Amino acid sequence: MAAIRPLGGLRGKPDRNNAQAPIPVPVSAYVVNCGIYRDGTRVPGRWTHAEAIKEVRKNNDGFVWIGLHEPDAEQIKGIADTFGLHELAVEDAVQAHQRPKLERYDETLFMVLKTVRFVEHSSPTTASEIVETGELMAFLGKDFIVTVRHGNHSGLASLRAELDKDTDRLKMGPAAVLHAIADRIVDSYLDVTERFEDDIEMMETTIFAPRTQVSAEQIYLMKREVLELRRAVTPLGNPLRRLAEGYTPLVPEQVRSYFRDVDDHLTTVTDRVTGFDEMLNTLIDATLAKITLQQNTDIRKITAWAAIISIPTMVVGVYGMNFDFMPELRWKFGYPLVILLIVLVCTWLYRVLRKNRWL
């Protein structure tokens, strides 16, 4: 989802008598959305991050969810100061390229998740890229959640729209939003692995089909994509288990069970990815064996044709010598007889080699 352009100073307090749908108001181009949630319902109105957290803490009720897209250090500084985000976590959120992890800074949690997207292609044997990855960071506090995403495929607009309609989940606080994000990302892992599995099955069918050629380089490309997928999936298991086991009071008991369910789904994905790697290793072995077999077949064919060609070469070579006395040298049917003999011997040798599958 592209960042919304700033609305040029349209900031202010909400009209509590107006029940219209909430309008997201960014404070700058890198702020995608900012909203206040109270009793599971989004509060209508236009908010900056400072005004939103002030409104929540004034009544000590509800929480703020603000979404950022690829901010730089200067852009995120004001938000970090407002929400009290730790400088080390902020640095990680700006620089990106982090492994999935969960860290606690004072009264704030910092979680990194990798997002993945399946790149459409006509065939795995010609694709140059299969999986595209991005990153999503989340700062979780008692009354706020700040999400920072990197990449163009990891938007949360549809998720926010779904949660806006699910008041029961939002009543559980910002931890419920973190769970919804993790659940959405892990579900995307499942979708990507299912489509990746289809590609591997197609590759397997192609490799074992007769008279087809698949280069080992293409399988190594798929292994590289599996490795990229594994780097996104495998490290996430420990953070999810810690959240499910009560690592922090910021995640209430009623939300922990939801994280257990996400962890179960992640285990399924991890098993699939491990199976992909093993299957690709098998396909590489099969491809190399097929290449070796093809080379042996080619060598046998070359050897067989060389044996056939050696017959006329030998005969012609003998008659090409400058001897005075050669068999049937002065006979007018000598030449046709020699040619016939060559053809008969070569035909016999061809049939013998063909019968033994050398040709």
C-alpha positions as CSV (number, residue, x, y, z in Angstrom):
1,M,0.0,0.0,0.0
2,A,1.5,3.3,-1.0
3,A,1.9,6.0,1.7
4,I,-0.8,8.6,1.9
5,R,0.2,12.1,1.1
6,P,0.1,14.7,3.9
7,L,-3.0,16.7,4.1
8,G,-1.4,20.0,4.8
9,G,-2.2,20.8,8.4
10,L,-5.6,19.1,8.6
11,R,-5.1,18.1,12.2
12,G,-7.3,18.5,15.2
13,K,-9.6,16.9,17.7
14,P,-12.3,14.5,16.8
15,D,-16.0,15.4,16.6
16,R,-17.5,13.0,19.1
17,N,-21.0,13.7,17.8
18,N,-20.1,12.7,14.3
19,A,-20.3,9.0,13.7
20,Q,-18.8,9.0,10.2
21,A,-16.1,6.5,9.3
22,P,-12.6,7.3,10.6
23,I,-10.4,9.1,8.1
24,P,-6.6,8.3,8.4
25,V,-4.5,11.4,8.5
26,P,-0.8,11.0,8.0
27,V,1.6,13.5,9.5
28,S,4.0,13.0,6.6
29,A,4.5,10.8,3.5
30,Y,6.1,8.0,5.5
31,V,3.2,7.7,7.9
32,V,0.6,5.4,6.3
33,N,-2.1,5.5,9.0
34,C,-2.6,6.6,12.6
35,G,-5.7,5.8,14.7
36,I,-7.0,5.5,18.2
37,Y,-8.9,2.4,19.3
38,R,-11.2,2.5,22.4
39,D,-13.3,-0.4,23.5
40,G,-12.5,-2.2,20.3
41,T,-13.7,0.6,18.1
42,R,-11.7,3.1,16.1
43,V,-12.3,6.6,17.3
44,P,-13.4,8.9,14.5
45,G,-11.3,11.9,13.8
46,R,-8.0,13.1,12.5
47,W,-4.9,12.5,14.5
48,T,-1.2,13.1,14.5
49,H,0.9,10.6,16.5
50,A,1.5,13.2,19.3
51,E,-2.2,14.1,19.6
52,A,-3.2,10.4,19.5
53,I,-1.1,9.2,22.3
54,K,-1.9,12.3,24.4
55,E,-5.7,11.6,23.9
56,V,-5.2,8.0,25.0
57,R,-3.1,8.7,28.0
58,K,-5.4,11.6,29.1
59,N,-8.3,9.2,29.6
60,N,-6.0,6.2,30.3
61,D,-8.2,4.2,27.9
62,G,-7.6,2.6,24.5
63,F,-4.4,2.4,22.4
64,V,-2.8,4.0,19.3
65,W,-1.8,2.1,16.2
66,I,0.5,4.0,13.8
67,G,1.9,2.6,10.6
68,L,5.1,3.8,9.0
69,H,6.6,2.9,5.6
70,E,10.4,3.0,5.2
71,P,11.1,6.0,7.4
72,D,14.7,7.3,7.7
73,A,16.4,8.2,11.0
74,E,15.3,11.9,10.9
75,Q,11.7,11.1,10.0
76,I,11.2,8.5,12.8
77,K,12.9,10.6,15.5
78,G,9.9,12.5,16.5
79,I,7.7,9.4,16.8
80,A,10.5,7.6,18.7
81,D,10.7,10.4,21.2
82,T,6.9,10.6,21.6
83,F,6.4,6.9,22.2
84,G,9.7,6.4,24.1
85,L,11.2,3.9,21.7
86,H,14.7,2.7,22.4
87,E,17.4,4.1,20.2
88,L,18.9,0.6,19.3
89,A,15.5,-0.7,18.2
90,V,14.8,2.4,16.2
91,E,18.2,2.0,14.5
92,D,17.2,-1.6,13.5
93,A,13.8,-0.4,12.3
94,V,15.4,2.2,10.0
95,Q,18.2,0.1,8.7
96,A,16.2,-3.0,8.1
97,H,17.9,-6.3,6.9
98,Q,17.3,-7.8,10.3
99,R,16.6,-11.4,11.3
100,P,13.2,-12.2,12.8
101,K,13.6,-11.6,16.5
102,L,12.0,-10.4,19.7
103,E,13.6,-7.9,22.1
104,R,12.5,-6.2,25.2
105,Y,13.5,-2.6,26.0
106,D,12.2,-1.3,29.3
107,E,8.4,-1.3,28.9
108,T,8.5,-1.8,25.1
109,L,8.7,-4.9,22.9
110,F,10.5,-4.8,19.5
111,M,9.6,-7.6,17.1
112,V,11.0,-8.2,13.6
113,L,9.1,-10.3,11.1
114,K,10.1,-11.2,7.5
115,T,7.4,-10.8,4.9
116,V,7.4,-13.0,1.7
117,R,5.7,-12.8,-1.6
118,F,5.5,-15.4,-4.4
119,V,6.8,-13.9,-7.7
120,E,4.6,-14.9,-10.6
121,H,6.3,-16.8,-13.4
122,S,5.3,-19.1,-16.2
123,S,7.7,-22.0,-15.4
124,P,10.2,-22.8,-12.6
125,T,12.7,-23.8,-15.3
126,T,12.9,-20.3,-16.6
127,A,12.2,-18.1,-13.6
128,S,15.0,-15.8,-12.3
129,E,13.2,-15.1,-9.0
130,I,10.6,-17.0,-7.1
131,V,10.3,-15.4,-3.6
132,E,10.5,-11.8,-2.7
133,T,11.1,-10.8,0.9
134,G,10.4,-7.7,2.9
135,E,10.4,-6.8,6.6
136,L,7.9,-5.6,9.2
137,M,8.9,-4.3,12.6
138,A,6.5,-3.7,15.5
139,F,7.0,-1.7,18.6
140,L,4.6,-2.8,21.3
141,G,3.8,-0.8,24.4
142,K,1.1,-0.7,27.0
143,D,-1.1,1.7,25.0
144,F,0.4,1.7,21.5
145,I,1.7,-0.3,18.6
146,V,4.0,1.2,16.0
147,T,4.5,-0.8,12.8
148,V,7.4,-0.1,10.4
149,R,7.4,-1.9,7.1
150,H,10.0,-2.2,4.4
151,G,9.0,-3.4,0.9
152,N,6.0,-2.8,-1.3
153,H,4.2,-6.1,-0.7
154,S,3.8,-6.0,3.0
155,G,1.0,-3.4,3.4
156,L,-1.4,-3.7,6.3
157,A,-4.3,-1.7,5.0
158,S,-6.5,-4.8,4.4
159,L,-5.6,-6.1,7.9
160,R,-6.4,-2.8,9.5
161,A,-9.8,-2.8,7.7
162,E,-10.6,-6.3,9.0
163,L,-9.6,-5.4,12.5
164,D,-11.7,-2.3,12.5
165,K,-14.7,-4.5,12.0
166,D,-13.6,-7.0,14.8
167,T,-14.2,-5.1,18.0
168,D,-13.8,-8.2,20.2
169,R,-10.2,-8.7,19.1
170,L,-9.3,-5.0,19.4
171,K,-10.7,-4.9,23.0
172,M,-7.7,-7.1,23.9
173,G,-5.4,-4.2,23.2
174,P,-2.4,-3.6,21.0
175,A,-1.1,-7.2,21.6
176,A,-4.1,-8.4,19.6
177,V,-2.9,-6.3,16.7
178,L,0.6,-7.8,17.0
179,H,-1.0,-11.2,16.9
180,A,-3.1,-10.3,13.8
181,I,0.1,-9.1,12.0
182,A,2.0,-12.3,12.9
183,D,-0.9,-14.5,11.9
184,R,-1.3,-12.7,8.5
185,I,2.4,-13.0,7.8
186,V,2.6,-16.7,8.7
187,D,-0.5,-17.4,6.6
188,S,1.3,-15.8,3.7
189,Y,4.2,-18.2,4.4
190,L,1.7,-21.1,4.0
191,D,0.5,-19.7,0.7
192,V,4.0,-19.2,-0.7
193,T,5.1,-22.7,0.4
194,E,2.0,-24.3,-1.3
195,R,2.9,-22.5,-4.6
196,F,6.5,-23.3,-4.2
197,E,5.6,-27.0,-3.8
198,D,3.7,-26.8,-7.1
199,D,6.9,-25.5,-8.7
200,I,9.0,-28.3,-7.3
201,E,6.5,-30.9,-8.5
202,M,6.6,-29.4,-12.0
203,M,10.4,-29.4,-11.9
204,E,10.4,-33.0,-10.8
205,T,8.1,-34.0,-13.6
206,T,10.3,-32.2,-16.1
207,I,13.5,-33.8,-14.9
208,F,12.2,-37.4,-15.0
209,A,10.4,-37.0,-18.3
210,P,12.3,-38.6,-21.2
211,R,14.2,-36.4,-23.6
212,T,14.0,-33.3,-21.5
213,Q,16.8,-31.1,-20.3
214,V,16.9,-29.2,-17.1
215,S,20.1,-27.4,-16.1
216,A,21.4,-27.9,-12.6
217,E,21.8,-24.2,-12.4
218,Q,18.0,-23.7,-12.3
219,I,17.7,-26.1,-9.4
220,Y,20.4,-24.3,-7.5
221,L,18.4,-21.1,-8.1
222,M,15.4,-22.8,-6.4
223,K,17.7,-23.8,-3.6
224,R,18.7,-20.2,-3.2
225,E,15.1,-19.2,-3.0
226,V,14.4,-21.9,-0.5
227,L,17.3,-20.6,1.6
228,E,15.8,-17.1,1.5
229,L,12.4,-18.5,2.6
230,R,14.1,-20.4,5.4
231,R,15.8,-17.3,6.7
232,A,12.4,-15.7,6.9
233,V,10.6,-18.6,8.5
234,T,12.9,-20.5,10.9
235,P,14.1,-17.8,13.2
236,L,10.5,-16.7,13.9
237,G,9.7,-19.8,15.9
238,N,11.5,-18.7,19.1
239,P,9.9,-15.2,19.3
240,L,6.4,-16.7,18.8
241,R,7.0,-19.3,21.5
242,R,8.3,-16.7,23.9
243,L,5.2,-14.6,23.4
244,A,3.0,-17.7,23.8
245,E,4.7,-18.6,27.1
246,G,4.3,-15.3,28.9
247,Y,7.6,-13.6,28.0
248,T,6.1,-10.2,28.8
249,P,3.0,-8.8,30.6
250,L,2.4,-6.7,27.5
251,V,0.8,-9.8,26.0
252,P,-2.2,-10.8,28.2
253,E,-3.1,-14.4,28.8
254,Q,-6.1,-14.3,26.5
255,V,-3.8,-13.4,23.6
256,R,-1.1,-15.9,24.3
257,S,-3.2,-18.8,23.1
258,Y,-3.6,-17.1,19.8
259,F,0.2,-16.9,19.5
260,R,0.4,-20.7,20.1
261,D,-1.9,-21.2,17.2
262,V,0.4,-19.1,15.0
263,D,3.4,-21.0,16.2
264,D,1.7,-24.3,15.2
265,H,1.2,-22.9,11.7
266,L,4.8,-21.8,11.6
267,T,5.9,-25.3,12.5
268,T,4.0,-26.6,9.5
269,V,5.7,-24.1,7.2
270,T,9.2,-24.9,8.7
271,D,8.6,-28.6,8.0
272,R,7.6,-27.9,4.4
273,V,10.7,-25.7,3.8
274,T,13.0,-28.4,5.2
275,G,11.3,-30.9,2.9
276,F,11.8,-28.6,0.0
277,D,15.5,-28.4,0.6
278,E,15.8,-32.2,0.8
279,M,13.7,-32.7,-2.3
280,L,15.9,-30.2,-4.3
281,N,19.0,-32.1,-3.2
282,T,17.4,-35.2,-4.6
283,L,16.6,-33.4,-7.8
284,I,20.1,-32.2,-8.1
285,D,21.4,-35.7,-7.7
286,A,18.9,-37.0,-10.3
287,T,19.8,-34.2,-12.7
288,L,23.5,-34.9,-12.4
289,A,22.9,-38.6,-12.9
290,K,20.8,-37.9,-15.9
291,I,23.5,-35.7,-17.4
292,T,26.1,-38.3,-16.7
293,L,23.9,-41.0,-18.3
294,Q,23.4,-38.8,-21.3
295,Q,27.1,-38.2,-21.7
296,N,27.8,-41.9,-21.5
297,T,25.1,-42.5,-24.1
298,D,26.7,-39.9,-26.4
299,I,30.1,-41.4,-25.9
300,R,28.8,-44.8,-26.8
301,K,27.1,-43.5,-30.0
302,I,30.3,-41.7,-31.0
303,T,32.3,-44.9,-30.4
304,A,29.8,-47.0,-32.3
305,W,29.9,-44.7,-35.4
306,A,33.7,-44.6,-35.2
307,A,33.7,-48.4,-35.3
308,I,31.5,-48.4,-38.4
309,I,33.5,-45.8,-40.1
310,S,36.7,-47.7,-39.4
311,I,35.6,-50.6,-41.8
312,P,35.7,-48.5,-45.0
313,T,38.6,-46.6,-43.7
314,M,40.7,-49.8,-43.3
315,V,39.7,-51.3,-46.6
316,V,40.2,-48.1,-48.6
317,G,43.5,-47.5,-46.7
318,V,44.8,-50.9,-47.7
319,Y,43.9,-50.5,-51.4
320,G,45.4,-47.1,-51.3
321,M,48.9,-48.5,-50.8
322,N,51.1,-48.6,-53.9
323,F,51.6,-52.4,-54.2
324,D,52.1,-54.1,-57.6
325,F,50.2,-57.3,-56.5
326,M,46.8,-56.7,-54.8
327,P,43.8,-59.2,-54.8
328,E,41.6,-58.7,-57.8
329,L,43.4,-55.5,-58.7
330,R,43.0,-56.1,-62.4
331,W,39.5,-57.6,-62.3
332,K,36.8,-55.2,-63.6
333,F,34.3,-56.3,-60.9
334,G,36.9,-55.8,-58.1
335,Y,35.8,-52.3,-57.2
336,P,32.0,-53.0,-57.0
337,L,32.8,-56.1,-54.9
338,V,34.9,-54.1,-52.5
339,I,32.2,-51.5,-52.1
340,L,29.5,-54.2,-51.6
341,L,31.7,-55.9,-49.0
342,I,32.1,-52.6,-47.1
343,V,28.4,-51.9,-47.1
344,L,27.6,-55.5,-45.9
345,V,30.1,-55.4,-43.1
346,C,29.0,-51.9,-42.0
347,T,25.4,-52.9,-42.1
348,W,26.1,-56.0,-40.0
349,L,28.1,-53.9,-37.5
350,Y,25.3,-51.3,-37.3
351,R,22.7,-53.9,-36.6
352,V,24.8,-55.5,-33.9
353,L,25.4,-52.2,-32.2
354,R,21.8,-51.2,-32.5
355,K,20.7,-54.5,-31.0
356,N,23.1,-53.8,-28.0
357,R,21.6,-50.3,-27.7
358,W,24.8,-48.5,-28.6
359,L,22.9,-46.7,-31.3
